[in-house]
Amino acid sequence: MELDLFYELAVPAFAGRSERQVYDETLEEIALADQLGFGTVWLTEHHFMPEYAHGSAPDLVLAAAAQRTRRIRLGQGIVPLPYHHPLKVAERAATLDILSGGRLELGFGRGFSPKEYAAFGVRTEDSRSLVDEALEVLLLAFSESGPIRFQGRHFAFEDVAVRPRVVQTPHPPLWMAAVSPESFELAARLGIGVLAGPFKPWFMVKEDIARYRAAFTRYHGPLSGKTPRVGMTVGIFCLEDHAEARRCARRNITWFYRELLRLTTPLLTKLQGGYEYYRNFGSLTPLLKGTINLPVLEHLGMVVAGDAAHCRKALATYHQAGVDHLLCAVGAGASATELTRRSLVTLAEQVRPAVACAS
Protein backbone atom coordinates (compact mmCIF):
# COMPACT_ATOMS: atom_id res chain seq x y z
CA MET A 1 0.00 0.00 0.00
CA GLU A 2 1.35 3.40 -1.00
CA LEU A 3 1.04 6.40 1.27
CA ASP A 4 -0.15 9.43 -0.71
CA LEU A 5 -1.14 12.95 0.32
CA PHE A 6 -4.53 14.64 -0.08
CA TYR A 7 -5.25 18.38 -0.03
CA GLU A 8 -8.45 20.42 -0.20
CA LEU A 9 -6.49 23.70 0.27
CA ALA A 10 -8.62 24.60 3.28
CA VAL A 11 -8.43 28.11 4.76
CA PRO A 12 -10.39 27.89 8.04
CA ALA A 13 -10.77 31.23 9.77
CA PHE A 14 -9.79 29.86 13.20
CA ALA A 15 -6.38 28.71 11.88
CA GLY A 16 -5.30 32.27 11.12
CA ARG A 17 -3.65 31.53 7.75
CA SER A 18 -4.21 33.56 4.59
CA GLU A 19 -4.93 31.97 1.21
CA ARG A 20 -1.46 32.86 -0.01
CA GLN A 21 0.10 31.33 3.08
CA VAL A 22 -1.88 28.11 2.60
CA TYR A 23 -0.74 27.86 -1.02
CA ASP A 24 2.91 28.61 -0.20
CA GLU A 25 3.04 26.21 2.74
CA THR A 26 1.26 23.47 0.80
CA LEU A 27 3.87 23.65 -1.96
CA GLU A 28 6.63 23.46 0.65
CA GLU A 29 4.96 20.42 2.26
CA ILE A 30 4.70 18.71 -1.14
CA ALA A 31 8.41 19.32 -1.73
CA LEU A 32 9.15 17.75 1.66
CA ALA A 33 6.88 14.79 0.85
CA ASP A 34 8.83 14.29 -2.38
CA GLN A 35 12.06 14.02 -0.39
CA LEU A 36 10.43 11.68 2.14
CA GLY A 37 9.22 9.21 -0.50
CA PHE A 38 5.43 9.66 -0.52
CA GLY A 39 3.77 8.21 -3.62
CA THR A 40 1.34 10.79 -5.02
CA VAL A 41 -0.04 14.15 -3.95
CA TRP A 42 -3.74 14.55 -4.81
CA LEU A 43 -5.51 17.90 -5.08
CA THR A 44 -9.26 18.26 -5.34
CA GLU A 45 -11.24 20.73 -7.42
CA HIS A 46 -14.07 22.50 -5.60
CA HIS A 47 -15.79 25.83 -6.14
CA PHE A 48 -17.67 28.27 -3.89
CA MET A 49 -16.82 26.52 -0.61
CA PRO A 50 -15.25 29.24 1.60
CA GLU A 51 -12.88 27.97 4.30
CA TYR A 52 -13.38 24.29 3.46
CA ALA A 53 -11.83 24.22 -0.05
CA HIS A 54 -10.03 27.00 -1.93
CA GLY A 55 -8.52 24.78 -4.64
CA SER A 56 -10.54 25.76 -7.70
CA ALA A 57 -7.58 25.35 -10.11
CA PRO A 58 -5.63 22.33 -8.83
CA ASP A 59 -3.77 21.72 -12.10
CA LEU A 60 -2.07 25.12 -11.69
CA VAL A 61 -0.97 24.21 -8.18
CA LEU A 62 0.27 20.83 -9.39
CA ALA A 63 2.19 22.54 -12.19
CA ALA A 64 3.93 24.65 -9.56
CA ALA A 65 4.58 21.51 -7.51
CA ALA A 66 6.06 19.81 -10.58
CA GLN A 67 8.84 22.39 -10.66
CA ARG A 68 9.67 21.84 -6.97
CA THR A 69 9.73 18.03 -7.03
CA ARG A 70 11.39 15.17 -8.90
CA ARG A 71 9.72 11.89 -7.97
CA ILE A 72 6.33 12.28 -6.32
CA ARG A 73 3.41 11.78 -8.71
CA LEU A 74 0.82 14.50 -9.18
CA GLY A 75 -2.84 13.56 -8.92
CA GLN A 76 -5.95 15.47 -9.90
CA GLY A 77 -8.49 14.01 -7.59
CA ILE A 78 -10.71 14.77 -9.35
CA VAL A 79 -11.58 16.76 -12.49
CA PRO A 80 -15.39 17.19 -12.38
CA LEU A 81 -15.97 16.52 -16.07
CA PRO A 82 -19.50 18.01 -16.30
CA TYR A 83 -18.02 21.49 -15.68
CA HIS A 84 -15.32 21.28 -18.38
CA HIS A 85 -15.05 20.69 -22.10
CA PRO A 86 -13.13 17.42 -22.53
CA LEU A 87 -10.81 18.84 -25.22
CA LYS A 88 -9.62 21.47 -22.74
CA VAL A 89 -9.19 18.78 -20.08
CA ALA A 90 -7.05 16.78 -22.53
CA GLU A 91 -4.90 19.80 -23.38
CA ARG A 92 -4.33 20.79 -19.75
CA ALA A 93 -3.66 17.21 -18.68
CA ALA A 94 -1.04 16.84 -21.41
CA THR A 95 0.56 20.14 -20.39
CA LEU A 96 0.83 18.98 -16.78
CA ASP A 97 2.17 15.60 -17.89
CA ILE A 98 4.91 17.36 -19.86
CA LEU A 99 5.81 19.80 -17.08
CA SER A 100 6.08 16.94 -14.57
CA GLY A 101 8.05 14.61 -16.82
CA GLY A 102 5.22 12.10 -17.04
CA ARG A 103 4.06 12.06 -13.41
CA LEU A 104 0.35 12.87 -13.85
CA GLU A 105 -2.40 10.73 -12.32
CA LEU A 106 -5.74 11.83 -13.79
CA GLY A 107 -8.89 11.39 -11.73
CA PHE A 108 -12.35 12.30 -12.97
CA GLY A 109 -15.91 12.24 -11.73
CA ARG A 110 -19.26 13.99 -11.66
CA GLY A 111 -18.85 16.31 -8.69
CA PHE A 112 -21.49 16.51 -5.98
CA SER A 113 -22.34 20.18 -5.33
CA PRO A 114 -25.70 21.52 -6.54
CA LYS A 115 -24.30 25.05 -6.21
CA GLU A 116 -21.49 24.23 -8.63
CA TYR A 117 -23.88 22.72 -11.15
CA ALA A 118 -26.19 25.73 -10.95
CA ALA A 119 -23.38 28.30 -11.23
CA PHE A 120 -21.85 26.59 -14.26
CA GLY A 121 -25.20 26.12 -15.96
CA VAL A 122 -25.12 22.32 -15.97
CA ARG A 123 -28.12 20.11 -15.25
CA THR A 124 -27.42 17.46 -12.63
CA GLU A 125 -29.57 14.99 -14.56
CA ASP A 126 -27.06 15.25 -17.42
CA SER A 127 -24.06 14.44 -15.23
CA ARG A 128 -23.76 10.76 -16.07
CA SER A 129 -24.09 11.22 -19.84
CA LEU A 130 -21.68 14.18 -19.74
CA VAL A 131 -19.04 12.08 -17.99
CA ASP A 132 -19.56 9.17 -20.39
CA GLU A 133 -19.10 11.36 -23.46
CA ALA A 134 -16.25 13.38 -21.98
CA LEU A 135 -14.33 10.21 -21.12
CA GLU A 136 -14.81 8.94 -24.66
CA VAL A 137 -13.41 12.22 -26.01
CA LEU A 138 -10.48 12.15 -23.59
CA LEU A 139 -9.44 8.64 -24.59
CA LEU A 140 -9.74 9.59 -28.25
CA ALA A 141 -7.62 12.71 -27.74
CA PHE A 142 -4.95 10.75 -25.86
CA SER A 143 -4.76 7.86 -28.32
CA GLU A 144 -4.81 9.59 -31.72
CA SER A 145 -1.86 11.68 -32.91
CA GLY A 146 -3.74 13.06 -35.89
CA PRO A 147 -7.00 15.03 -36.14
CA ILE A 148 -10.01 13.55 -34.39
CA ARG A 149 -13.75 13.88 -34.80
CA PHE A 150 -16.66 13.24 -32.46
CA GLN A 151 -20.44 13.44 -32.68
CA GLY A 152 -22.41 13.06 -29.49
CA ARG A 153 -25.29 14.48 -27.55
CA HIS A 154 -23.18 17.03 -25.67
CA PHE A 155 -20.00 17.41 -27.75
CA ALA A 156 -19.42 17.57 -31.49
CA PHE A 157 -16.35 18.57 -33.48
CA GLU A 158 -14.51 17.78 -36.72
CA ASP A 159 -10.84 17.68 -37.70
CA VAL A 160 -9.34 18.67 -34.32
CA ALA A 161 -5.66 17.98 -33.57
CA VAL A 162 -5.23 18.06 -29.80
CA ARG A 163 -1.90 19.53 -28.69
CA PRO A 164 0.26 19.08 -26.69
CA ARG A 165 0.51 15.31 -26.40
CA VAL A 166 0.77 13.40 -23.12
CA VAL A 167 4.17 11.99 -22.20
CA GLN A 168 2.89 8.73 -20.71
CA THR A 169 1.67 6.02 -23.07
CA PRO A 170 -1.02 5.34 -23.89
CA HIS A 171 -2.12 8.00 -21.38
CA PRO A 172 -1.73 8.94 -17.70
CA PRO A 173 -3.24 6.44 -15.24
CA LEU A 174 -6.98 7.08 -14.97
CA TRP A 175 -8.97 7.08 -11.75
CA MET A 176 -12.68 7.51 -11.22
CA ALA A 177 -14.31 9.04 -8.15
CA ALA A 178 -16.68 6.33 -6.99
CA VAL A 179 -19.45 6.97 -4.48
CA SER A 180 -22.41 4.74 -5.33
CA PRO A 181 -22.13 0.96 -5.82
CA GLU A 182 -22.95 1.56 -9.50
CA SER A 183 -19.89 3.80 -9.88
CA PHE A 184 -17.58 1.11 -8.51
CA GLU A 185 -19.11 -1.34 -10.98
CA LEU A 186 -18.56 1.09 -13.86
CA ALA A 187 -14.92 1.69 -12.92
CA ALA A 188 -14.35 -2.06 -12.85
CA ARG A 189 -15.92 -2.43 -16.30
CA LEU A 190 -13.72 0.37 -17.67
CA GLY A 191 -10.64 -1.19 -16.10
CA ILE A 192 -9.56 1.94 -14.22
CA GLY A 193 -8.78 2.82 -10.62
CA VAL A 194 -11.30 4.05 -8.06
CA LEU A 195 -10.98 6.90 -5.57
CA ALA A 196 -13.18 6.55 -2.50
CA GLY A 197 -13.99 8.91 0.34
CA PRO A 198 -13.28 10.87 2.37
CA PHE A 199 -16.94 11.24 3.35
CA LYS A 200 -18.04 7.60 3.37
CA PRO A 201 -17.61 5.41 6.46
CA TRP A 202 -15.14 2.58 6.19
CA PHE A 203 -17.74 -0.18 6.44
CA MET A 204 -19.36 1.19 3.26
CA VAL A 205 -16.07 1.56 1.41
CA LYS A 206 -14.95 -1.92 2.45
CA GLU A 207 -18.10 -3.36 0.89
CA ASP A 208 -17.51 -1.26 -2.25
CA ILE A 209 -13.91 -2.47 -2.59
CA ALA A 210 -14.95 -6.12 -2.46
CA ARG A 211 -17.58 -5.53 -5.15
CA TYR A 212 -15.14 -3.57 -7.32
CA ARG A 213 -12.43 -6.20 -7.18
CA ALA A 214 -14.87 -9.02 -7.89
CA ALA A 215 -16.33 -7.09 -10.83
CA PHE A 216 -12.85 -6.26 -12.14
CA THR A 217 -11.96 -9.94 -12.26
CA ARG A 218 -15.28 -10.74 -13.90
CA TYR A 219 -14.78 -8.15 -16.65
CA HIS A 220 -11.06 -8.55 -17.31
CA GLY A 221 -9.64 -11.74 -15.86
CA PRO A 222 -6.04 -12.46 -14.86
CA LEU A 223 -4.65 -12.41 -18.42
CA SER A 224 -5.83 -8.92 -19.41
CA GLY A 225 -2.77 -7.14 -18.06
CA LYS A 226 -5.05 -4.77 -16.15
CA THR A 227 -5.00 -4.60 -12.37
CA PRO A 228 -7.57 -3.13 -9.98
CA ARG A 229 -6.44 0.00 -8.12
CA VAL A 230 -8.14 1.41 -5.04
CA GLY A 231 -7.43 4.77 -3.45
CA MET A 232 -9.12 5.87 -0.24
CA THR A 233 -8.89 9.18 1.60
CA VAL A 234 -8.53 9.27 5.37
CA GLY A 235 -7.88 12.09 7.81
CA ILE A 236 -4.64 11.31 9.59
CA PHE A 237 -2.36 12.88 12.15
CA CYS A 238 0.68 10.99 13.36
CA LEU A 239 3.25 12.31 15.84
CA GLU A 240 5.75 10.69 18.17
CA ASP A 241 3.66 11.93 21.10
CA HIS A 242 0.33 10.06 21.03
CA ALA A 243 -1.50 12.56 23.23
CA GLU A 244 -0.32 15.54 21.18
CA ALA A 245 -1.45 13.91 17.92
CA ARG A 246 -4.91 13.27 19.29
CA ARG A 247 -5.16 16.76 20.74
CA CYS A 248 -4.37 18.28 17.35
CA ALA A 249 -6.73 15.94 15.50
CA ARG A 250 -9.53 16.61 17.97
CA ARG A 251 -9.65 20.23 16.84
CA ASN A 252 -8.34 20.31 13.29
CA ILE A 253 -9.45 17.08 11.66
CA THR A 254 -12.81 17.19 13.43
CA TRP A 255 -13.41 20.64 11.92
CA PHE A 256 -12.61 19.26 8.46
CA TYR A 257 -15.08 16.38 8.75
CA ARG A 258 -17.84 18.51 10.22
CA GLU A 259 -17.59 20.77 7.17
CA LEU A 260 -17.34 17.82 4.79
CA LEU A 261 -20.30 15.97 6.25
CA ARG A 262 -22.35 19.17 6.27
CA LEU A 263 -21.80 19.33 2.51
CA THR A 264 -22.28 15.65 1.75
CA THR A 265 -24.86 14.34 4.22
CA PRO A 266 -27.69 14.69 1.65
CA LEU A 267 -25.68 12.52 -0.75
CA LEU A 268 -24.89 9.89 1.89
CA THR A 269 -28.51 9.77 2.99
CA LYS A 270 -29.58 9.19 -0.60
CA LEU A 271 -27.07 6.36 -0.96
CA GLN A 272 -28.24 4.34 2.03
CA GLY A 273 -30.73 2.28 0.06
CA GLY A 274 -27.91 0.84 -2.06
CA TYR A 275 -26.10 -0.89 0.77
CA GLU A 276 -27.01 -4.25 2.26
CA TYR A 277 -25.35 -3.13 5.51
CA TYR A 278 -28.15 -0.68 6.21
CA ARG A 279 -30.89 -3.17 5.48
CA ASN A 280 -29.35 -5.49 8.06
CA PHE A 281 -28.20 -3.05 10.73
CA GLY A 282 -30.20 0.13 10.34
CA SER A 283 -29.76 3.63 8.98
CA LEU A 284 -26.79 5.98 9.05
CA THR A 285 -29.01 9.06 9.27
CA PRO A 286 -29.18 9.30 13.08
CA LEU A 287 -25.40 9.11 13.26
CA LEU A 288 -24.94 11.83 10.63
CA LYS A 289 -27.37 14.08 12.49
CA GLY A 290 -25.58 13.54 15.77
CA THR A 291 -22.39 14.95 17.22
CA ILE A 292 -19.30 14.59 15.04
CA ASN A 293 -16.21 14.15 17.20
CA LEU A 294 -12.94 12.25 17.08
CA PRO A 295 -14.22 8.99 18.66
CA VAL A 296 -17.18 8.91 16.25
CA LEU A 297 -14.94 9.52 13.24
CA GLU A 298 -12.54 6.81 14.40
CA HIS A 299 -15.45 4.41 14.88
CA LEU A 300 -16.47 5.13 11.27
CA GLY A 301 -12.93 4.40 10.10
CA MET A 302 -12.54 7.88 8.60
CA VAL A 303 -9.75 9.19 10.86
CA VAL A 304 -6.47 7.85 12.27
CA ALA A 305 -4.79 9.89 15.00
CA GLY A 306 -2.00 8.90 17.37
CA ASP A 307 1.59 7.79 17.58
CA ALA A 308 3.35 5.64 14.99
CA ALA A 309 2.39 2.32 16.61
CA HIS A 310 -1.27 3.32 16.70
CA CYS A 311 -1.17 4.45 13.06
CA ARG A 312 0.60 1.32 11.83
CA LYS A 313 -2.08 -0.87 13.38
CA ALA A 314 -4.93 1.23 11.98
CA LEU A 315 -3.52 1.42 8.45
CA ALA A 316 -3.10 -2.34 8.29
CA THR A 317 -6.90 -2.64 8.29
CA TYR A 318 -7.20 -0.67 5.04
CA HIS A 319 -4.39 -2.57 3.38
CA GLN A 320 -5.85 -5.96 4.25
CA ALA A 321 -9.16 -4.95 2.63
CA GLY A 322 -7.50 -4.07 -0.67
CA VAL A 323 -6.61 -0.37 -0.49
CA ASP A 324 -3.58 0.24 -2.72
CA HIS A 325 -3.22 3.99 -2.16
CA LEU A 326 -4.08 5.63 1.14
CA LEU A 327 -4.66 9.33 0.49
CA CYS A 328 -3.60 10.94 3.75
CA ALA A 329 -5.27 14.24 4.59
CA VAL A 330 -2.48 15.10 7.05
CA GLY A 331 -3.88 17.68 9.42
CA ALA A 332 -6.79 18.16 6.99
CA GLY A 333 -5.63 21.64 6.08
CA ALA A 334 -6.39 23.11 9.49
CA SER A 335 -3.08 22.42 11.21
CA ALA A 336 -0.09 24.73 11.34
CA THR A 337 2.48 23.73 8.75
CA GLU A 338 5.06 23.01 11.46
CA LEU A 339 2.79 20.30 12.87
CA THR A 340 1.91 18.95 9.43
CA ARG A 341 5.59 18.68 8.50
CA ARG A 342 6.34 16.82 11.73
CA SER A 343 3.51 14.44 10.95
CA LEU A 344 4.84 13.86 7.43
CA VAL A 345 8.24 12.94 8.82
CA THR A 346 6.76 10.56 11.40
CA LEU A 347 4.61 8.87 8.76
CA ALA A 348 7.53 8.53 6.36
CA GLU A 349 10.08 7.29 8.86
CA GLN A 350 8.02 5.19 11.28
CA VAL A 351 4.84 4.14 9.45
CA ARG A 352 5.57 3.93 5.73
CA PRO A 353 8.32 1.24 6.05
CA ALA A 354 5.90 -1.08 7.83
CA VAL A 355 3.22 -0.47 5.18
CA ALA A 356 5.74 -1.15 2.41
CA CYS A 357 6.84 -4.40 4.04
CA ALA A 358 3.22 -5.51 4.42
CA SER A 359 2.69 -4.94 0.70
N, C-alpha and C positions, 0 to 999 in steps of 0.2 A: 504494500500500500504506500502510495506516494503522499507526502505532506505538501499541500499547496497552500496558498494564501487567498483570502477573499476580502474584497473591499467594496463598501457602498459609498465611500467618501462622505461619511456623516459629519455634520457640523452642529452638534448639540449645543444649545446656548449655555448650559451649565458647565461645559468643559472649558469655556473661555478661549477657544481657538478660532481664528478667522479662517475664511475659506482659503485664502492664499497660504496660510500656515498649514492647513490640512493637506493641501496639494503638495507643498514643498516637503513636509515631513513624510508623507506617504511615499514619495519618490525616493527619499533617503532610506526608508524602511525596505523598499523593494530592492534597492542596491545592496543593502545588508543581507537580505534573504538570498540574493544571488550568490553572495560570498559564502553563505552558510549551507548552500546546497538544497534549498527548497525546490520543488518541481516546477510549479506553474503559479503565476499570480493572476487571479481572475478579478476583473472589474465589471460591475453591473452597469446597465443603462436604465436610469429612471428619470422622470421629469415631474416637476411641480410637487416635490415632496420636501419642503423646507425642514432643515435639521437632520432628518433621517437619511436622505440621499441627495448629494449635490453632484453626482457623476453623470451628467447628461451627455457628455462626449467622451466616453471611455477610450475610444481608439486614439484620441489625441494624447491622453495621459499615457497609454501604453506605448505610443510612439516616442514620447519623452523617456519612458522607462527603458526602451530599447537602446537608447544611446548611453544609458548609465549602467547597463548590464551586459553580460556575455553568454550566460548559460541558461538562466531561468526562462521558461517558456511564458508566453504572454497570451492570456485567455480573455476573450470577450464572453462574458457570462451573464446575460446573453444579448444578442442583437434582436430587439423585438421587430420581426420582419413586417408586420402590418403597418408600421409607421414609416417604412423606408422603401424606396424603389430598389429592387434587387440588383439592377445594373450598378447603381451607386455603391451598394454593399459590396459587390464583387470588386469594384475599383479600389475602394478603401481597404478592403481586406488584403488585396494584392500589394498595395502600398505598404501596409504594416508588415506584411510578410517579407518584403524586400528590406525595409529598414531594420528589421530584427534578424536578418540573415536566416530566414526560414524557421522562426520560432512561434508562429501564430497558432493558437487553438481557437477555432471559431464555433461559438455556441449561438444557437438561435432559438426563438420561441415566439409565443403569441403576446406576451405581456399580460398584465392582470388588472391594470388600473382603468376604471371607467373614465376618470378625468383625463387621462392621456388619450384615450380613444376619442373622446369628445373634442378635445383641443386640436387634435390632428385631423379631425374630420373623417374618422374611420368608423364604420359600423362594427360593433362587436360580433354580430352574427356573421360577418364576412371573415372573421379572423382565421378560421381553419382553412378556408379556400385560398386566402391570401398567402398563408404560410406554404401551402402545398405548391402553388404556382411559383412563388418566390424561390423556393428551394429548387424547383425544376430549372428556373432561369440561372440560379447560382451554379449549379452543377454543369450546365451547358456552357456558361461563361468560363468556368475553370478548365473544362476539358477541351474546348475547341480553340485552336490558335488563330483560325481565320474568322471571317465575319459570321455572325449567328443571326438566326431569325426565331421569332416566337409569336404564337397567336393563342391567346387565352382569354379568359373572362375579364381579368384585371389588367394584364399587361400584354402589349402587342408592339412589335418592332421588326424592322427588316434591315439586313445588311449592316449589322453593328459589330465592329471589332473592339472588344473590351481590352483596354490597356490601363495600367501595366499588367503583367502576368505574374501569377503566384510563383514563388520559389519552390515550394514543396510540390511533389508530384504524387498522385494526380492533383491533389489540393490539400490545404491544411486539414488536420483532423477535425471532424465535425461532431458537435455535441448538440443535443436537443434538451431544452428545459422540459422536464416531465413532471406533471402534477397529478393528473387523473390516471387511473389504470389504463385507459385507452391510449394515452400519450406514451406510456412505457411500451405498450404493445406496438405502437407505430414505430418508435425508435428501434425496436428489435427487428421489425420487418425491413426497415431501411438499412440496418446494419451499422448504426452509428451509436455513439456514446450517449448516456443520459446524465443530466445534472438535476439532482434532487435537493429540495430544501431551499432555504433554511427554516421555512415556516411549517413544515409537516413533522409531526411527532415520529420518533424512530420506529415505533411499532407499525406505522403505516408504510414508512419507507422500506422497512425490512420485507414486508409483504410484497411491495412493488418490485424490489430487487429480485426476489425469487421468481416472480412472474416474468420479468424482463429476461432473465437468464434462460429460463425454460423456453420462452418464445424465441429467443435468439438461436438457440440450438435447433428448434423446430424449423425455423426459416432457413438457416444457413448450414448447419451441420459442421462437423469437425474438419472437413476437407476444404472449406470455402476460403480459408486464409483470413477470415474476419474473426475478431475476438470482441466479446462484450466488454464495455467500459462503463463503470459507474462512478460518478462523482457525487459527493454529498457535502453540504455545507453544515458546519457546526460552530457555535460560539465557543471559543476556547481561551483560557488564560492559565498559563503554566509558569510558575516561579519556583525557586528553590525553597522559599518559605510558604508552606501550605496555607497558613492562616492569612498571609498577605494576599495570596492569589485569590482566595475566596472573598476577602474583603473588597478587593478591586472589582471582581466579577459581580458581586452583589449589587454594586451601584451601576457599573458601566454596561455590562452585558445585559443585565435585567432591563435597563432603559432601552437598549436596542431591540429586545424581543417584545417589550410592551408596544413600541412603535410599530414593529413589523406585524404583530398579531392584530393590532388595531386596523391596519391596512388590509390584512388578508383573512380575517375571521369570516367575512361573508363567503369567500371562496372555499374555505375549509368546511364551513357548514354545509355548503352545496354539495361537496364531495362525499359527505358521510355515507350516502346511500350506496356508493360504489365499493364499500369495503365490508367484507364478511366479518371483520373484527367487531364492527359496531352492531351488526345484527346479533352477534353472540353475547357481547358484553356491554352494550348500551351506547349512548351518544357522547360525543366529545363536547357538545354545546355547553353543558354546565361548567365544564372545566375552563373553556375559553372565556366564559363570562365571569369567572372567578378571579381571584388574586393571582397575578403572575409574579412569582418570585424565584429565587435561585433553586430552592428544593423542588418546586414544581417543574421548572425547566429541566433540571437534571433527571427527574422522574420520567419526563417525556423523551429523554435521550437527545435533547437539543443543545445542551451545554455541557462542557467539561471544564472544571476549575479546580486547581489544586497543585500539589507538587508533582515532580516528574513521575514518581511511583504511581500516584493516583491517576495521572494522565495516561501512562503506559497501559494500565489495566483497563481503563475506559475505552481507549482507542482499539484495543484488541477485539472488542465486541463488534465494532464496525467492520474491521478487516475480516473477521470470521464469517460475516454475513455477505461478503462479496463486494465491499466498497474498495475500489482501486485507487481513487483519489479522494483524500479528505481535505475539503476546502476550509481552511482554518480562518475564521473571522477572529483574529487575535485582538482582543480588547474591544472588538466590534465598533471601532471608530470613535469610541468615547473616552478612551484612556490616553493619558499623556504619552507622548512618543518615547520618553525615557522608559516607562513601564513596558510599552509594547516591544521595544527593542530588547529589553531584558527577557521578556517572554519568548521572543524569537530565538534568542541564544539558548535558552533552556530547552526549548523544543528541539532545536537542531542538535544539541550536544548530548542531551540525556533521554530524549524520547524517540527521535527519528532513527537512531541506530537499531533500537529494539524493533521498531516497525519494519525496517528494512530486512532485518534477520527473519522476522516472522513471514515476510513475503517469500 
